Amino acid sequence: MALLVIASCQLMVVLDITIVNIALPDIQRSLDFSTTSLSWVVNAYTLTFGGLLLLGGRAGDILGRRRVFVFGVLLFVLASLLGGLSQNSGQLLAARALQGVGGAIASPTSLALISTTFREGPERNRAFGVFAAVSSGGGAIGLLAGGMLVEWLNWRWVLFVNVPIGLLIVLATPRWIKESERHPGRFDVTGALTSTVGMVLLVYGFIRAAQEGWRDAFTLASFAAAVVVLVAFVLIERRSRQPITPLHMFADRNRAGTYGIMLSLSAAIFGMFFFLTLFVQDVLGFSPLEAGLAFLPVSAVIAVGAGLASKFLPVYGPKPFMVIGAVLAAAGLAWLTLTDVHSTYAGSILGPMLVFSLGMGMEFVALTLMALSDVPVAESGAASGLLNATQQVGGALGLSILVTMFGTASNNEAKKQVRQFLAQATPAERLQFRRTGQLPSPWSDEVLTAGVSAAFVMAAIFTLVAALVAVIAIQVRPSDLERLKGGPTMPGQS
């Protein structure tokens, strides 16, 4: 029951990253968003969620993880209710930002609660397997849930649905989850401020680069400011007696390698969901509900991969699953590069998507275990917050790079398709094209498909980089295998 409570919270938080995507057209019509400002419905959540994760993890260490967990869920519920009741764009964006704050408090705390609730060994391995499956598969579930709610009810229910789920979690938490030991200390306010501002600037820079290009003045200014602030953060943390992020975590090559792998894989999985959602709706003609159903096998296969990894981790250690998982993900993405306008879901999308999902299921269990292995209990909140932050920043960074690849390839293909269209079009079709600047189908499908294929090439490269880091950086010691089997641990370690 404790695992059900913790996993339900993580599913609610992760699901909210994608559930709104399906509802964006309805939100735009309802609240009069412009096409440019509409992207902030997603970005307002991503920025606050990614920027405040470290602070959320540290708060759980100092104030008690169950207490902070409940507060984060309640804040998330309140923000979801306000978002669903929004009457204008400003109200919705404020509510989405507040949702990100609640998620940033609840998510790293829920991961740390696994470390304090379940004994190290097979029991904790299974718990991490469930948590990893929920974390990596929640995006697909969000697309399905969003499609159902928009098609059967309306867009407001993609936010309202969090209210009963969150309240049930709050009611169940005191009964099934024990409060963790509080570790006396003080908040590193300066470190928290600089880390949060630096990460928000970094994430904002990547998101703006995807929208406005890498030469945009605000994009460059955001990156420059992020570098300055994050360098200041590192200097502050080196001098702080109780840092929000103990820098010695990066001295461990396994943990540093884990963060690097998570950065690369998050870029790939964010990109897969984004571009496949475009492809199945715009080229294959799927409705929102059909698009959501198309991604349902992803969650099931991720759960299978996570279950296999959880079962055999004590025997083989995490490294083989990190390497094999990344290679499988790369193979699936490379397969997706072969899609064209004549592709079908069953013949060209389902197979590679399942291969990719199996690899990701293996990866996330191994990464979660390695990131929190051999971490003192007092620092497990900070370690889990850093892992989650790496995932969000990696997703934003990777998606911006993939969108840039998509834009370059689609622009090149558009020049070719415009020539072919003008050679075959009727006078009426030519006049319509001059007015709108938009190619009709099937020429527009060719442009989109060329861009999607190029994006998947880059995504496959990201996963191959993750495999290479796993081969070079990760080292599994006999003591690590002993802990995974439930052997003795050092005092004060989780």
N, C-alpha and C positions, 0 to 999 in steps of 0.2 A: 504493500500500500504506500509506503514511503516513496518507493521508486515511481509509482503511478503518479503521485502528487508532483514530484520533481520533474518527471518527463512531460507531464501535462503543461506545466508552466513553460518549459523550453519549447514545446510544440506551439503554444500560443504566441510566444515571442518570435520564433523563427517564421511561423506561418504568416505573420503580419507583414513580412518583407515582400511576399509575393501575392498575397490574397487581394491586395488593392490594385495590382497591375491589371487584372481582368476588368475592374470596375472603372478604370480611368475615362473611357469615352462617356459613360453615363455621368460621372462626376463633372466632367467638362461642360456638358449640356446643362446640368442642374445648377451649378454655381458660377457659370459664366467665366471659366478659366480661359485664358488664351493658350495657344498651343505651347508657347515657351514656358509660361508659368505653371502649366500642368505638371511638368516634371518635378516640381517642388513638393508635390503630394507624396512622392517617394523619397526625394532627397531630404526633406525635413526630418523624416524618421531615421534615415541612414546616418545623417550627420550627427545627431544627438546620441544615437545608439552607439556608433563607433567611437565618438569622442569621449564618452563618459564611462566606458566599460572599466577602465582601470580604477576610477574612483569608486565605482560600485563594488568591485572586488575587495578593495581595501576597507570600505565601510563594513562589510561583513566580518572581516577579521577583527576589527576593533569593537564593534557594537553588538556582535552576536549574529550569526548567519541566519537563523530562523527569523529573528526580529526584522532584519533588513530585507529578507526574502518576502515576507508578508507585506511590508511597506511598499516594496517595488511592484508587487502584483496589484495592490490596491491603487497605486498611482496609475498603473497601466489601465486598470478597469475604468477609473474616473476619466482618463483621457479618451478612451474608446467611446464612452458614453457621450462626452462633449463633442467628439468628432462626428458621431452619428447624428447629433442634433444641430450641427452647424448650418447656419443660414447664409453664410457668405464664404468666400475663399480665404479671407484672413483668419476666421475662426477655425476652419478646417486645418490650415497650416499650423496654427498654434497648438491645436490638439494633437496633430501628428508629431510635432516636436516633443510635446509632453509625453506621448507614448514612447518615444525613443528614450527619454530619461527613465521612465519606469522599467523599460526593457533592459537598459544598461545596469540598473540596480539589481533586478531579479535574475538575469541570465548568468552572470559569473558566480553569484551566490548559490544558485541551484547546482551548478557544477561542483562547487566546493562542498556543498552538503553531501554529495555522494561520497567524497573522501572521508567525511566524519561520520557517515551513517552506516557504511558497509565496510566490513573487514577486508583487508588487503588479501588478494588471492582470487580464487575462482568466483567468489561472491561479488567482489568489486569489479572483476572483469566482465561479468554478465551485466552488471548495472551500467558500466561504461559502454557496453555494447548497445544496450537499449537507448542510452542517452545520445550516442553517436548516430544511431539510425534515425532518431527523431530529429537531430540537428541537421543532418544532411538530406533527409527525405522530406522534411517539413515544407520545403519550397514547392515540391510537386503536389503535396496535399493542399497547400494554399491555392494553387492554380485551380484545382478541382473544386474546392470549397467556394472560391470566388466566382467561378462560372455558375455553380448551382444557385448561389444566393442572388447574383445579379439577374439570372434568367428567370428565377421563380419568384423573387421578392423585389428588392431594389438595392442600389449601391450602399445605402446606409447600413444595411445588415452585415456588410463585411466588417464593420466596426462594432455594431451592436452585439454580434455573436461572441465577442470577448467578455462581455459583462457577466453572463451566467457562468461561463467557464472559470473566469477569474475568481468570482465569489465562492464557487465550490472549492477551488484550490485554497483560498484563505480559510474557509471553514474546516477543511480537512487537515491543514498543516499542523495546528497545535496537537491534534490527536495522534498523528502518525510520525511526526518528525520531532526529534529532541533538539533543544537549543544547544548550540555548540559552545565550547568554552570561549569566553571573551578574553582577548589578549590586550592587557592594558597598554595604552600608548596614546599618542596624539595624532591628529591628522596632519599630514604634510601638505598644508594649504597651498604653499607656493608651488610645490611639485605637482599637486593636483591641478592647479590652475594652468600651469604651463603645459602639462601633458595634454589636458583637455583642449586648450586653445590650439596647441600645435597639431593635434590629430584632426580637429575640426577643419583647420586651414588646409591640411594635407588632403583630407577626403574631399573638401570643397574644390581644391585645385584640380583633382582628378575628374570630378564630376563636370566642372566647368570646361575642362579640356575636351571632354566628350561632346559637349554642346557647342562650344565656341571655337575650338581648335587650340593647338599648343602655342600659337603665337599671340593669342589674345593677351592684352595688357593685364587684365584682372587675373587670368590664369597664372601668368609669370609672377605677378605680385604675390599671389597666394602661396605659391611654392617657395618664393624667397622668404616670405614671412614665416612659413612653416619651418624652414631650415633654421632660421634665427631662433625661433621660440623653442624648437626641439633640442637644439644645442644648449640653450639655456637650461632646459629641463635636465639634460644629462649632467651638466655641471652642478646643478642644485642637488640632484640625487646623490652624486658622489660625495657631497659634503654633509648631507642630512643624516642624522642619527637614526631616524625612523622613516626611511623613504617609502613613498607610495608604491614604487616598483624597485625592489632590490636588484641592483644591476648585476650582482654576482650570479643571478640566474642565467645570464648569457655566457658566463664563464664555462658552464657545462656544455660541452660540444653536442651532446644528445638533445638538450633542450633548445639550444640555439638552432640546431639543424631542424628540429621539429617546427619551430616558428617559421623558418624559411620554407619548409615544405607546405605548411598551411597557407602561407601567403600565395604560393604558386597554384595550389589546388583550388583555393577559393576563387581565384581569377577564372579558372576553367569552368567551375560549376555555375557561377553567376552568369557567365557567358552562354553556357549551354541552354539554361532556362530562358534567357532573354531572346536569343536568336531563334531557337526552335519554336518559341511561342509566336514570334513574327511569322516564321515560315509556314507553320501548320494553319494559321488563320488567313494570312494574305495570299499564299500560293496554293495550299491544299483546300482552302475555303471552309475550314472548320468553324463552327460557332463557338462562343466562349465555353459552353458546357462541354462540347466535344473536345475542345483543346484541353480542358482540365482532365477529362477522362483519358486523353492520350498520354498524359504524364503519370497516370496512376501506377503503371508497372514500375516506374522508377523507385517509388517508395518501397514496394514489395521486394525488389531485388537488392536495394540498399540494406534492407533488414536481413536478407539472406547473407550478404557479404559480411555484415556486422556480426551475425551469429557465428559464422565460420571462424572469423578472426578471434572472437571471444573464446571459442572452444579450444583453439589450437595455440593461442598466444603463450600459455605456460610451457608448451612443448618446444616451440620454435623461436619464441621471442618476437618482438614487434618488427624487427628490421625486414624479414622476408615479406611481411604483409605491406609494409611501406613501399618496397620496391615493386612487388607484383601488382599491388593496387594501382600505383602510378602508371605502370606499363599498360595495364588493362584500360585505364582511363584514356591514355594516349591512343591506344588502338581504336577505341570507340570513336574518339574525336576525328582521327584520321579517316575512319570509315565514313563519317558524316560529311567529309569534304567532297565526297563523290555525288552528293545530292544534286539534282537538276530539276528543271520545271516538269519533267516527266516522272519524277519520283513519286512513290506512294508511301503511305505511312507504314503499312505492313512490310513492304519490300525494301524500303531504304532508311526508315527512321527507327523503327522498333528495335531491330537487331543491334545496331551500334549504341542505342540508348541503354539497352540492357547490359552490354559489355562495360560501358562507362560506369553505370550504377553499381555493378558488382565490385569494380575496383574501388570506387569511392566508399562503399560500405566497409571494405577492409581497411582502407586508409584512416578513416575518422576514428575508429576504435583504437588503432595502434597509436595515432597521434595524440589522442586524449590521454591515454595511459602514459605515454612517454613524457608528455608535458607536465604531468602531475606526479610522476614517479620520483621518489627520493626528495620531495619538497617538504620542509618543516611545516607542521600543521598551522603554525601562525602565519605562514605565507601562502597557503594554498589558495586563498581568495585572490591574492595578487597574481598568482601564477595562472589561475583559470581566467581572470579578467584579461590578462595579456594574450592568452590563446584566442579568446573571443575577439579581442580588438584586432589581432592579426588577421583573423578571418574576415572581418568587416572591411578593414583597410585593403586587404588583398583583393576582395571582391570589387571594391570601388576602383582601385588601380587597374585591375585586369580588365574590367568592363570598359573603362575609358580607352585603353589601348586597343581592345577588340573593336570598339565602335570606330576608332580611327582607321583601323585596317578595313573594316566594312565600308566606311565612307570612301576611301581611296579606290578600292576595287569596284564598288558600285558606280562611282563617277566615271571611271574608265569604261565600264560596260555600257553606261548610259549613252556615251558619245557614239558607240557602235550601234546601239539600238535605235537612237534617234534617226540616224541615217537610214536604217532599214525601214523604220516607221514612215518617214517622209516619202520614201520611194514607193510605198504601197498604199498610203492613206488617201482617203477621199478628201475633196476640198472642205467638207464639213468637219472631218476629223482633224485636219490641219488647223482650221480656225479655232477649234476647241483647245488644241494643244498650245497654240499661241496665247490663248487667254489664261489658261491654268498652269502651263509649264509641266503638266503631269502626263506621263506616258500611260496609255490604256493597257489593259491586259491583252495579249500575253507578253508584250514588250516589257512592261513594268515587272512582270514575274522574273524575266531573265536578269534584270538589273538587281533585284533583291536577292536572287539565288546566287549570283556571282559574289555579292558582298558577304552573304552568310558563309559561303564556302571558304572565302579568304579569312574570315574571322575564326573559323574552326581550325584552319592551319595554325594560326597563332596560339589558339587554346591548346592544341596538341603539343606545341613547343613548351608551353608552360608546364604541362604534366611531365614531359620528358626531363625538364629541369628539376622538378620535384624528385623524380626517380634518381637522377644523378646525385642530388644532395643526400638522399637516403643512402646510396651506396658509399659515398665518401665520408659523410659526417657521422652517421649513426653507428655506435658501437654498443653491443649488448654484452654485459658482463654476467658471469655465473650468478652473482648476487641478485641481478635483476630478474633472472629466471626463477630464483628461489622465492623472491617476493611475489611474483605472479602466481606461483603455486601455493601461496599462503604461508610461506616460511616466516621466520623471525624478521622483524624490522628494528631499526635503530630507534632508541627513545626519541620522541619529539618529531618523528617523521610520519608522513601520511602514505 
